[in-house]
Amino acid sequence: MKRARIVLADDHRILLDGLKTVLSEEFDLVGTAMSGTELVQLARRLRPDAVVTDIGMPEVSGVDATRLLLREGLPAKFVVLTMRGDLNAVLEAFRAGASGYVIKNAAGTELVLAVREALAGRVFISPYVANDLIRVLLSSPTLRDQLPAAAPFTRRQAEVLRLVAQGKTMKEVAACLGISTRTAEVHKYQMMDRLHVRTVPELIRCGIRAGIVEISGGPVDSVPAPVALAN
């Protein structure tokens, strides 16, 4: 199978070298950049399948580079990498067109998965910031009203969903339930397909509406009664 072509950008040499090692195990790393300007030039010339970029790049930020290249029609997926876990940074990245948001201290375990998800047309958000983002999304009555109707889950799927909502990675979910990581991922994607949602935050919101997932700190308004779990 042909390996996806990746351009990587970070202005810290040591971190850049470490990320190159992580990504090269699964992807073809065709170029690296240490500034936003260099990233834009490389991406225009190399036309990669995906771009992994730090947000805080000199000259042109990673978010601005993402926005610019997508406006120019570059058919690449963008994953941003940052130390920032604040919601403003998350929202800014996705508004610019990013498909993945990874916190640097978890890059060793999350970055490859984030790139995979982006290339598959899905969105990845580091569990470190996912819970706070879900709270923001749930604070909008309009978004709550637009959630798809809940569908029955198996008991195992409900267990997977509760652990995902706690911010656990799929590897951690699998360890908690005594199943393989692949099996845990299958349960997650089966639920997403059944509910016609594309992202984990959307899936968790459906779980909240169904009464399967609880948000700590108080109940969520207008949450329907729990659905019956299939055997």
C-alpha positions as CSV (number, residue, x, y, z in Angstrom):
1,M,0.0,0.0,0.0
2,K,1.3,3.5,-0.9
3,R,2.3,5.5,2.1
4,A,0.8,8.9,2.6
5,R,3.2,11.9,2.0
6,I,3.6,14.2,4.9
7,V,5.2,17.7,5.4
8,L,6.1,18.5,9.0
9,A,6.7,21.9,10.5
10,D,8.0,22.9,13.9
11,D,10.5,25.6,14.9
12,H,12.2,23.6,17.7
13,R,14.9,21.4,16.2
14,I,14.9,18.7,18.9
15,L,11.1,18.3,18.8
16,L,11.2,18.3,15.0
17,D,13.7,15.5,14.9
18,G,11.6,13.5,17.4
19,L,8.4,14.0,15.4
20,K,10.2,12.9,12.3
21,T,11.0,9.6,13.9
22,V,7.4,9.1,15.1
23,L,5.8,9.9,11.7
24,S,8.4,8.1,9.5
25,E,7.3,4.7,10.9
26,E,4.0,4.9,9.0
27,F,4.3,7.8,6.5
28,D,6.7,9.2,3.9
29,L,8.1,12.4,5.4
30,V,8.8,14.4,2.2
31,G,9.7,17.7,3.8
32,T,10.3,19.6,7.0
33,A,10.1,23.3,7.8
34,M,11.1,25.5,10.7
35,S,9.0,28.6,9.9
36,G,5.5,29.3,8.6
37,T,6.9,30.8,5.4
38,E,9.0,27.8,4.7
39,L,6.0,25.5,5.3
40,V,3.8,27.4,2.8
41,Q,6.6,27.2,0.2
42,L,7.2,23.5,0.8
43,A,3.5,22.6,0.7
44,R,2.9,24.5,-2.5
45,R,5.9,22.7,-4.2
46,L,5.5,19.1,-2.7
47,R,1.7,18.9,-2.6
48,P,1.6,16.5,0.3
49,D,-1.3,14.3,1.5
50,A,-1.1,15.8,5.0
51,V,0.6,18.6,6.8
52,V,1.5,18.5,10.5
53,T,2.4,21.9,11.9
54,D,3.0,23.6,15.2
55,I,0.7,26.5,15.8
56,G,3.3,28.9,17.1
57,M,5.5,29.1,14.0
58,P,7.7,32.2,13.3
59,E,6.8,34.6,10.4
60,V,3.5,32.9,9.6
61,S,1.6,30.9,12.3
62,G,0.6,27.3,11.7
63,V,-3.0,28.3,11.7
64,D,-2.5,31.1,9.2
65,A,-0.5,28.8,7.0
66,T,-3.3,26.2,7.2
67,R,-5.9,28.8,6.2
68,L,-3.8,30.2,3.4
69,L,-3.0,26.8,1.8
70,L,-6.6,25.6,2.0
71,R,-7.9,28.8,0.4
72,E,-5.4,28.2,-2.4
73,G,-6.9,24.8,-3.0
74,L,-4.2,22.5,-1.6
75,P,-5.8,19.1,-1.3
76,A,-4.1,18.2,2.0
77,K,-5.3,17.4,5.5
78,F,-3.9,19.6,8.3
79,V,-3.1,18.4,11.8
80,V,-2.0,21.1,14.3
81,L,0.4,20.4,17.1
82,T,0.7,22.7,20.1
83,M,1.3,23.1,23.8
84,R,-1.9,25.2,24.1
85,G,-5.0,23.4,25.4
86,D,-7.2,26.5,25.6
87,L,-10.5,26.4,23.7
88,N,-9.9,29.5,21.8
89,A,-6.8,27.9,20.2
90,V,-8.8,24.8,19.4
91,L,-11.6,26.6,17.8
92,E,-9.3,28.9,15.8
93,A,-7.5,25.9,14.4
94,F,-10.7,24.1,13.3
95,R,-12.1,27.3,11.8
96,A,-9.0,27.6,9.7
97,G,-9.7,24.1,8.3
98,A,-7.6,21.8,10.5
99,S,-8.7,18.2,10.8
100,G,-6.7,17.3,13.9
101,Y,-5.6,19.0,17.1
102,V,-2.8,17.3,19.1
103,I,-1.2,18.4,22.4
104,K,2.5,18.1,22.2
105,N,3.0,16.2,25.5
106,A,0.8,13.4,24.0
107,A,2.2,13.5,20.5
108,G,4.1,10.3,20.9
109,T,0.9,8.3,21.3
110,E,-1.6,10.5,19.4
111,L,0.0,12.1,16.4
112,V,0.0,9.1,14.1
113,L,-3.6,8.3,15.0
114,A,-4.5,12.0,14.3
115,V,-2.9,11.9,10.9
116,R,-4.7,8.6,10.1
117,E,-8.1,10.1,11.1
118,A,-7.5,13.2,9.1
119,L,-6.5,11.2,6.0
120,A,-9.7,9.1,6.4
121,G,-11.8,12.3,6.3
122,R,-12.5,12.4,10.0
123,V,-11.5,14.8,12.8
124,F,-9.2,14.1,15.7
125,I,-9.1,16.1,19.0
126,S,-6.7,15.3,21.7
127,P,-8.6,13.9,24.8
128,Y,-6.7,16.5,26.8
129,V,-9.0,19.2,25.5
130,A,-12.0,17.2,24.2
131,N,-14.0,17.3,27.5
132,D,-13.8,21.1,27.7
133,L,-14.7,21.4,24.0
134,I,-17.7,19.2,24.5
135,R,-18.9,21.5,27.4
136,V,-18.7,24.5,25.1
137,L,-20.7,22.7,22.3
138,L,-23.3,21.6,24.8
139,S,-23.8,25.1,26.0
140,S,-25.4,26.0,22.7
141,P,-29.1,25.1,22.6
142,T,-29.0,25.2,18.8
143,L,-26.3,22.5,18.6
144,R,-28.1,20.3,21.1
145,D,-31.4,20.6,19.1
146,Q,-29.5,19.5,15.9
147,L,-28.1,16.3,17.4
148,P,-29.3,13.1,15.7
149,A,-31.8,10.9,17.5
150,A,-30.2,8.3,19.7
151,A,-30.1,4.7,18.6
152,P,-29.8,1.6,20.7
153,F,-26.2,0.6,21.7
154,T,-25.0,-2.8,22.8
155,R,-23.8,-2.9,26.4
156,R,-20.2,-3.1,25.2
157,Q,-20.6,-0.1,23.0
158,A,-22.1,1.9,25.9
159,E,-19.0,1.0,28.0
160,V,-16.7,2.1,25.3
161,L,-18.6,5.4,24.9
162,R,-18.5,6.2,28.6
163,L,-14.7,5.7,28.7
164,V,-14.2,7.8,25.6
165,A,-16.2,10.6,27.1
166,Q,-13.8,10.5,30.1
167,G,-11.0,11.5,27.7
168,K,-9.4,8.0,27.5
169,T,-7.5,7.0,24.4
170,M,-8.7,3.9,22.5
171,K,-5.7,2.0,23.9
172,E,-6.7,3.0,27.5
173,V,-10.4,2.0,26.7
174,A,-9.2,-1.4,25.5
175,A,-7.1,-1.9,28.6
176,C,-10.0,-1.0,30.9
177,L,-12.4,-3.4,29.2
178,G,-9.9,-6.3,28.5
179,I,-10.3,-6.1,24.7
180,S,-8.0,-5.3,21.9
181,T,-7.5,-1.7,20.7
182,R,-8.8,-2.7,17.3
183,T,-12.0,-4.1,18.9
184,A,-12.6,-0.9,20.9
185,E,-12.1,1.2,17.7
186,V,-14.6,-1.0,15.8
187,H,-17.2,-0.4,18.6
188,K,-16.6,3.3,18.3
189,Y,-17.0,3.5,14.5
190,Q,-20.1,1.2,14.6
191,M,-21.7,3.8,16.9
192,M,-20.7,6.7,14.7
193,D,-22.0,5.0,11.6
194,R,-25.3,4.1,13.3
195,L,-25.8,7.7,14.5
196,H,-24.5,9.3,11.3
197,V,-21.9,11.4,13.1
198,R,-18.4,12.0,12.0
199,T,-16.5,13.1,15.1
200,V,-16.1,11.9,18.7
201,P,-17.5,15.1,20.2
202,E,-20.7,14.5,18.2
203,L,-20.8,10.9,19.4
204,I,-20.4,11.9,23.0
205,R,-23.2,14.5,22.7
206,C,-25.5,11.7,21.4
207,G,-24.5,9.6,24.4
208,I,-25.3,12.5,26.7
209,R,-28.8,12.9,25.2
210,A,-29.3,9.1,25.5
211,G,-28.5,9.2,29.2
212,I,-25.5,6.8,28.6
213,V,-22.9,9.5,29.3
214,E,-23.0,11.9,32.3
215,I,-21.2,15.2,32.4
216,S,-19.6,15.9,35.8
217,G,-20.6,19.1,37.4
218,G,-24.3,19.0,36.8
219,P,-27.0,17.7,34.5
220,V,-27.3,18.8,30.9
221,D,-30.6,20.5,30.0
222,S,-33.2,18.6,27.9
223,V,-31.5,15.2,28.1
224,P,-33.9,12.5,27.0
225,A,-34.5,9.4,29.1
226,P,-32.0,6.6,28.6
227,V,-32.4,4.4,25.6
228,A,-32.7,0.6,26.1
229,L,-29.4,-1.2,25.6
230,A,-29.4,-4.1,23.2
231,N,-28.2,-7.4,24.4
